[in-house]
Structure formats: structure tokens, C-alpha cells
Amino acid sequence: MLVAIASTLAFAGIVWVTVLGTPGWAQVQQRFFDPATFAASLPRVWDGFLLNLQVLALSVVTVSVVALLIALLRTLRGPVFFPLRALAAGYTDIFRGIPLIIVLYLIGLGVPALLDQRISVVLLGTVAITLTYSAYVSEVIRAGIEAVHPSQRLAARALGLGYAQTLRRVVLPQALRKMTPPLMNDFVSMQKDVGLISILGAVDAVRAAQIETSLTYNFTPYVVAAVLFVLLAIPTIRLADWYTARLREREQMGSIV
């Protein structure tokens, strides 16, 4: 405990000398951490943040469904399913290679022009995020499915279970324990990336912060948006850490280290 206290004090001293004690800190504090600007911009940034939460809630559902479908297509056995496996593999290769911001431009600007009508930014943002993150999440799900030993499938089929029953009752429950930590990490990453929908003209937290900054010539609204995103991510991060530690303890139970 004494060592921890001493190291914490030493770290605080280093921060004070290298950051707070620098000549330009007063100007940085005024431009980025002004309490009055923080309080004034919080309501508008919060209203935009609610739009981010709406896109995030829709994306969680759509990404889960699409990613599971793609992962199942990639795990199909037999040469007859080769076209489906090739399409699923091509999908993951393409959308893992294209940056999300480009997908947002292609969907947000291309689809309305193609259909020649206005489309909700929430819908466009959800589609773009779904296309990108389904590629990543599907690989996590596929890895979790393939991590289940083949003997589990064989035992289930020997008991008379069909392919769908084997997946639902035997494979997926075991795979879920293995893939939950990386899925939570992808969820945290998606929480941040929903802020990119501002490039489509949506007045979300990032765009609201930009508007407030243009009015006050102060960058504190960006800090407000950053604080909101961090507060959103912390519970998921802590939950992921707790579940990972719990899973590690369960797997190492009774072992000699």
C-alpha cells in the first residue's frame, strides 16, 4: 500500500511538472477546459449524443443479426455451399478493408442519389455501421464457433440432433463464452465510431460540439463530447474486464500455477 501511494504521488508530481507546470497550460486550460463553456455547451451536445445512442442501439441489433448470418455461412460444410462461403468471405474482406468513413460517404451520399429521395441520417448511419462492423463481428463469431472441438458436433449428431439443433444447443452456447470478451471490445469500438455519422450532416454530439466551438471559439465542447463517449464506454469496458477475469478463473479452477 505504501509503495502504491508513493508511486501515485510520484506520478502526480510528474504530471504537474510536465503538464500543469508548463507555461502554456493556462492558455490550454482556457481553450479546452473552460467550466463556463462546458456548462453552456452541455445541453446541445447532450441532445446530439442522444442521436448517437439511437444509432448505436439500432446498430447493435442489426450487426448481431447480420454478423451471425455471415459467420454461419462461412462455417457451412460441403462443396455445394462453396458459393455462399465465397460470398461471405468476400464480404468480410471488402468491408474490413474499407475505412468506415468511406463507407459512410458511399452509403450516405450514394444511396440517396441512387434512389433520388431523402433518407433519414439515422437509417443511413445504421446501414453503414452495420456493413462495416458485421464484417469484424462475424469473424469473431466464426472463430468462436470453430474453437469448439469437432467432437462436440459429432457427439450431438450421434445423439440424433440435426445441423440447426447442434448449432443452437451445443456449439453456440460453448462458443459464446469464448467470443464474449472480443465482442465486447468491438462494441466499445462501435460506441466511438457512431460519432462519425456527423459527416453525413447529422447534428450528433460531434457536430453539436463543432457548432458550439464555431460560436464560442473555444474547444471545450469537444471535451464535453469526449466525456460523454467515455462515460458510455466505461461500463462496457469494466464489464468486459470482469467477465474476462471470471472466465479465466473458471478455466483455471483447480489448476496448479
C-alpha positions, 0 to 999 in steps of 0.5 A: 500500500505504501509503495502504491501511494508513493508511486501515485504521488510520484506520478502526480508530481510528474504530471504537474511538472510536465503538464500543469507546470508548463507555461502554456497550460493556462492558455490550454486550460482556457481553450479546452477546459473552460467550466463556463463553456462546458456548462453552456455547451452541455445541453446541445451536445447532450441532445446530439449524443442522444442521436448517437445512442439511437444509432448505436442501439439500432446498430447493435441489433442489426450487426448481431443479426447480420454478423451471425448470418455471415459467420454461419455461412462461412462455417457451412460444410460441403462443396455445394455451399462453396458459393455462399462461403465465397460470398461471405468471405468476400464480404468480410474482406471488402468491408474490413478493408474499407475505412468506415468513413468511406463507407459512410460517404458511399452509403450516405451520399450514394444511396440517396442519389441512387434512389433520388429521395431523402433518407433519414441520417439515422437509417443511413448511419445504421446501414453503414455501421452495420456493413462495416462492423458485421464484417469484424463481428462475424469473424469473431463469431466464426472463430468462436464457433470453430474453437469448439472441438469437432467432437462436440458436433459429432457427439450431438449428431450421434445423439440424433440432433440435426445441423440447426439443433447442434448449432443452437444447443451445443456449439453456440452456447460453448462458443459464446463464452469464448467470443464474449470478451472480443465482442465486447471490445468491438462494441466499445469500438462501435460506441466511438465510431457512431460519432462519425455519422456527423459527416453525413450532416447529422447534428450528433454530439460531434457536430453539436460540439463543432457548432458550439466551438464555431460560436464560442471559439473555444474547444471545450465542447469537444471535451464535453463530447469526449466525456460523454463517449467515455462515460458510455464506454466505461461500463462496457469496458469494466464489464468486459474486464470482469467477465474476462477475469471470471472466465479465466478463473473458471478455466483455471479452477483447480489448476496448479500455477 
